[in-house]
Amino acid sequence: MMVERMTKCDILAARIPLWRNLGWSLYTALMATALTLVFCSMAGYAFALMEFRFKKPLFTLVMATMLLPSFMNMIPTFMVMDALGWIDQHRALYLPGAASAFGIFLMRQFASTAVPRELLEAARIDGCSEFRIFWQIILPLCRPALIVVGLFTF
């Protein structure tokens, strides 16, 4: 059996849809970045400024996932994507990494030092819901950490 070799002219004549592929790559990167910012900021806020049962063991579990090399997750991730029917779909690229342990850790550390608890207590006294506190107080104060996580994710 002979293997045909492609020459430079054959590759250029293949008419690769560069702009379409670049658009899909940009879409995937932007979706991954947006989802990571949303989930990591919410989890960082919860771990830093909220009190709930099993907070420390859950955060320890999240941090323990950083000890695993990424290639150890490849087969389980593929099996989950296959079970969901997401093989050959773009969401299988950006959804599995939507809440990275590094992003959660960075947002938690920043929120615990940059956001004064008195500000949250004042907002609760004024009748703000937890979502409004997160959206109007936490996110603007955590903008530098959001930029860093966004740059690392993109």
Disulfide bonds with the S-S distance in Angstrom:
none
